[in-house]
Amino acid sequence: MCHIPLFCWISAAVLKKMLSRAESGEIPKTLTQMYTHFLLLQTNIKHEKDYEKKVTDEYMILKLGKLAYKQLEKGNVIFYEEDLRECGIDVTEASVYSGLCSQIFREELGLYQGKVFCFVHLSVQEHLAALYVHLSYKNNRSQFFSCLSSELSLFFTYNLSDVHQRAVDEALQSKNGHLDLFLRFLLGLSVNANQSILQRLMKQTRSSSDRNEKTVEYIKEKIRTINSTEKSINLFHCLNELGDHSLVEEMQHYLRSGRISEAKLSSSQWSAVAFVLLTSEKKQDKFRLMEFVGANKADLILQKLLPVIKESRKAELSYCGVTDEGCAVLASALRSNPSHLRELDLTGNNLHDSDMKLISAALANHHCKLEILRLCNCGLRYEGCAALASALISNPEHLRELDLSGNNVGESGLNLFTALKNSPHYKLETLQISSFPLRLPFIDGAQQPFLPFHNLQGNLHSNNPLEYFSSDSFMDFYPLIH
C-alpha cells in the first residue's frame, strides 16, 4: 500500500491529526484503523465547514457505503446519476455530498454521459463497502435490506462469524482478487479497537460473547488447504487485522534461526514465510534462493515465494538446481506488471534450450525491465542464444549487462549479439562469454555506450583463441590487442 500515493496522503493526514496536541490515542497499526480514522477525520472536516445537516453522519455513510458495495459487487469504479438514486442519494445534493466527504467522493464530467461519479481511490470504495455491510448487520437497519443484492442478503441470515466466513469464501472464489481488500476491511471492523472509533455511528455495541475466534480458526484452515500463495498472503493480512500472529511468529522463528533450509515446510508455512518477507520492516532488495534450498527443491521454493521474487530488485539463484518449472516461475516474475526485478543470476543451473526460451519470452515482454542477467555455466548452446538475442531485439532498451561465460555458444552465437549493434535502442554495455576479456569496438565512438568486452577463452577448443575466428572476425579485435 505504501506504493500508492493516495494511501501515503491518507496516512499523512491521519498521523498529522493524531500527533497534534488536540488528539490523543494509539497510532493506527492496521489498514482498517488507518482508513477508519481517515473517514472520521473527513466527517469532522464537514462539521468544521458547517454544512446544512440534512442527514446524520451515520445515514450519510451508509448511503455512500451502499453505493460503494453495489458498485464493487459489479466491478465498477465509475458510476452515474441513476446509480446514486438507487442508493437513496439525491442527485441534486450530490455536490453537497461531495463537499461533505470532499476527500472521499468526487464527481467528474464524462465524455458523453454528463456527470459521472467515483471515489478518489478503489481502496476508499472498498472500505466504505465493508463498513456498510458491517454497520447494516450490527444495526439491523431493515430499511436498507430491501434493496440488498441476493448475495448480500444471505449475509444477514447468520451470526457475525458466519458473515465473515461467507465473505472469506467469496473473496477466495474471486478470480481477480477484487474482494481481497474488502474482506480485510470487513474483518478489521469487527475488532474492538475499530468499533470504539465507530461507536457514534453504531446503535449497538458488541456483546462480550461476539468474538473472532471462529473466524480466525476458519481462516487458518483455509490457509492450510488452498494452494495459492497470493490468496494465502491476503488471508495472513486478514489474520493481522484480527490481531492473530501465531502462524507468522512461527515462521519468524525459523527465519531468525537460519535453519529454514532444513525444514520441510507445508504450503501454508511457505505462505507464512512469503508474508513475513513481504511485510518485513527490512527492505527485501535481494532474494537469495540458496538460503532456502535443502529439504525443499528450488523449483518448489520459487513457486511458493513468487510474490517475494516479484517485489525484489535482485534474484540470486546460482547453483540451486533450477529447472524448467523454476524458469516458468521466473518468467512470470519478469513479465509481471509492474516488474521490479533488475538483476537475475542463474549461474550454475543446467538450463535447456526450452528453459532459455521461457526466460527469453519474458525478457521480450515490454513490462520486463531487467538490467543484468548472469547465465554463467548454464549449458546454453546456439538455440538458447538465438532466443535470447531475439528477445533483445524485441525489448532492447533495458538489459545492459549479459554474462554467458562457460557456455558453448561458439562464433555463431557471438555473431547473434554483435549483429545487434546497429539497433539505435540497444543498451547492452557488457557481454561476457568467458573468463578472459578481449575488447571489441562494438559501436562507433560517436554512438556510445559501446559493448566494452567479449570474453571468449572458455568456449574455445584451440590453445590459440584467435584460431577459432575467421580473418574477418580477427580484424574486429586487432585494434585492441595489437
Residue pairs with C-beta under 8 A, 6 or more apart in sequence:
1 7
1 31
1 123
2 8
4 121
4 123
6 120
6 121
6 123
6 124
7 121
7 123
10 34
10 35
10 38
11 34
13 38
13 41
13 103
14 28
14 34
14 37
14 38
14 41
15 27
17 23
17 37
17 41
18 25
18 27
18 28
18 37
26 193
28 34
28 37
30 188
30 191
30 240
30 241
31 181
31 184
31 185
31 188
31 237
31 241
32 127
32 184
32 185
32 187
32 188
32 189
32 191
32 194
32 241
33 188
33 193
33 194
33 197
35 123
35 124
35 127
35 185
36 127
36 131
36 189
36 194
36 197
36 198
37 197
38 103
39 61
39 104
39 127
39 128
39 131
40 197
40 198
42 101
42 102
42 103
42 104
43 57
43 61
43 100
43 101
45 102
45 103
46 57
46 99
46 100
46 101
46 102
49 99
51 96
51 99
51 100
52 96
54 93
54 96
55 63
57 200
57 201
58 135
58 200
58 201
58 202
60 97
60 100
60 101
61 128
61 131
61 132
61 135
61 201
62 132
62 135
62 136
62 141
62 144
63 87
63 88
63 89
64 89
64 97
64 101
64 104
64 105
64 128
65 128
65 129
65 131
65 132
65 133
65 135
66 87
66 88
66 132
66 144
66 147
67 79
67 83
67 84
67 87
67 89
67 128
68 119
68 125
68 126
68 128
68 129
68 132
69 128
69 129
69 132
69 133
69 152
70 83
70 86
70 87
70 149
71 77
71 79
71 83
71 125
72 125
72 126
72 129
72 178
72 179
72 182
73 149
73 151
73 152
75 178
76 83
77 118
77 119
77 122
77 125
78 110
78 116
78 117
78 118
79 116
79 117
79 118
80 110
80 113
80 114
80 115
80 116
80 117
81 91
81 94
81 114
81 115
81 117
83 117
84 90
84 91
84 94
84 117
85 91
86 147
87 147
89 97
94 107
94 115
94 117
95 107
97 105
98 105
98 106
98 107
103 120
104 119
104 120
104 124
104 128
105 117
105 118
105 119
105 120
106 117
106 118
106 119
106 120
107 115
107 116
107 117
108 115
108 116
108 117
108 118
109 115
109 116
110 116
118 125
119 125
119 128
122 181
123 181
126 181
126 182
126 185
127 181
127 185
129 182
129 185
130 182
130 183
130 185
130 186
130 188
130 189
131 185
131 189
131 198
133 152
133 155
133 163
133 167
133 186
134 186
134 189
134 190
135 141
135 198
135 201
135 202
136 144
136 145
136 148
136 156
137 155
137 156
137 160
137 163
138 202
138 203
138 204
138 206
139 202
139 203
139 204
140 204
145 153
145 156
148 156
151 170
154 166
155 163
155 166
155 167
156 163
158 166
160 190
160 210
161 212
161 214
161 215
161 218
164 186
164 187
164 190
164 212
164 215
164 218
165 214
165 215
165 218
167 179
167 182
167 183
167 186
167 187
168 183
168 215
168 218
168 219
168 222
168 235
168 238
170 179
170 183
171 177
171 179
171 180
171 182
171 183
171 234
172 222
172 226
172 231
174 180
177 230
177 231
177 234
180 234
183 234
183 238
184 234
184 237
184 238
184 241
185 241
187 212
187 215
187 238
187 241
187 242
188 194
188 241
188 242
189 195
189 198
190 206
190 212
190 215
190 242
191 212
191 241
191 242
191 243
192 206
195 202
195 205
195 206
199 205
212 242
215 242
216 239
216 242
216 244
219 235
219 238
219 239
219 242
220 239
220 247
220 268
222 235
223 232
223 235
223 236
223 247
223 268
223 271
223 272
224 266
224 267
224 268
226 232
226 235
226 267
227 267
229 270
229 271
229 274
229 303
229 304
229 305
229 306
229 307
230 307
232 267
232 268
232 271
232 274
232 275
233 271
233 274
233 275
233 278
233 307
235 271
236 247
236 248
236 271
236 272
236 275
237 275
239 245
239 247
239 248
240 248
240 279
247 268
247 269
247 272
248 272
248 275
248 276
250 269
250 272
251 269
251 272
251 273
251 275
251 276
252 276
254 260
254 263
254 265
254 273
255 273
255 276
255 277
260 273
260 291
260 292
261 291
261 292
261 293
261 294
261 295
261 296
262 294
262 295
263 269
263 295
264 295
264 296
265 273
265 295
265 296
267 304
270 301
270 304
270 305
271 304
273 304
273 305
274 304
274 305
274 307
274 308
277 284
277 305
277 308
278 284
278 307
278 308
278 311
284 308
284 311
284 312
285 312
285 313
285 314
286 312
286 313
286 314
286 315
286 316
287 305
287 308
287 309
287 312
287 314
287 315
287 316
288 316
289 298
289 301
289 302
289 315
289 316
289 317
289 320
289 322
290 316
290 318
290 319
290 320
292 301
292 305
293 301
293 320
293 321
297 321
298 317
298 320
298 321
298 322
298 323
298 326
299 322
299 323
299 325
299 326
299 329
302 309
302 317
302 322
302 325
302 326
302 329
302 330
303 325
303 326
303 329
306 329
306 332
306 333
309 315
309 329
309 330
309 333
309 341
310 333
310 336
310 339
310 340
310 341
311 340
312 340
312 341
313 340
313 341
313 342
313 343
314 341
314 342
314 343
314 344
314 345
315 330
315 333
315 341
315 343
315 344
315 345
316 345
317 326
317 330
317 344
317 345
317 346
317 349
318 345
318 346
318 347
318 348
318 349
318 374
319 347
319 348
319 349
320 348
320 349
321 349
322 330
322 346
322 349
322 351
323 349
323 350
323 355
324 352
324 354
324 355
324 358
326 349
327 351
327 355
327 358
327 359
328 358
330 344
330 346
330 358
330 359
330 362
331 358
331 359
331 361
331 362
332 362
333 339
333 341
333 362
334 341
334 344
334 359
334 362
334 363
334 365
334 367
334 368
334 370
335 362
335 365
335 367
335 368
336 367
337 367
338 367
339 367
339 368
339 369
339 370
341 368
341 369
341 370
342 369
342 370
342 371
342 372
343 370
343 371
343 372
343 373
344 370
344 372
344 373
344 374
345 374
346 359
346 373
346 374
346 375
346 378
347 374
347 375
347 376
347 377
347 378
347 403
348 376
348 377
348 378
349 378
350 378
350 379
351 359
351 375
351 378
351 379
351 380
351 384
352 379
352 384
353 380
353 381
353 383
353 384
353 387
355 384
356 375
356 380
356 383
356 384
356 385
356 387
356 388
357 384
357 387
359 388
360 384
360 387
360 388
360 390
360 391
361 387
361 391
362 368
363 370
363 373
363 388
363 391
363 392
363 395
363 399
364 390
364 391
364 394
364 395
365 395
366 395
368 395
368 398
369 398
370 398
370 399
371 398
371 399
371 400
371 401
372 399
372 400
372 401
373 399
373 401
373 402
373 403
374 403
375 402
375 403
375 404
375 407
376 403
376 404
376 405
376 406
376 407
377 405
377 406
377 407
378 406
378 407
379 407
380 404
380 407
380 408
380 409
381 407
381 408
381 409
381 413
382 409
382 410
382 412
382 413
385 404
385 407
385 409
385 413
385 416
385 417
386 413
386 416
388 402
389 416
389 417
389 419
389 420
392 399
392 417
392 420
392 426
392 428
393 420
393 423
396 420
396 423
396 425
396 426
396 427
396 428
397 425
397 427
398 427
399 427
399 428
400 427
400 428
400 429
400 430
400 449
401 428
401 429
401 430
402 417
402 428
402 430
402 431
402 432
403 430
403 432
404 413
404 431
404 432
404 433
405 432
405 433
405 434
405 435
405 455
405 458
406 434
406 435
406 458
407 413
407 433
407 459
408 459
409 433
409 459
410 459
411 468
411 469
411 470
411 473
413 433
414 433
414 454
414 456
417 428
417 431
418 440
418 442
418 476
420 426
420 428
421 442
421 443
421 451
426 443
427 449
428 451
429 449
429 450
429 451
429 452
430 451
430 452
430 453
431 451
431 453
431 454
432 453
432 454
432 455
433 454
433 455
433 456
433 458
433 459
434 455
434 456
434 457
434 458
434 459
434 460
435 455
435 457
435 458
436 455
436 456
436 457
436 458
436 465
437 453
437 454
437 455
438 453
438 454
438 455
438 456
438 477
438 480
438 481
439 452
439 453
439 454
439 477
439 480
439 481
440 451
440 453
440 454
440 476
440 477
440 480
441 450
441 476
441 479
441 480
442 450
442 451
442 452
443 449
443 450
443 451
444 450
456 465
456 468
457 465
460 467
460 468
461 468
462 468
466 474
466 477
469 477
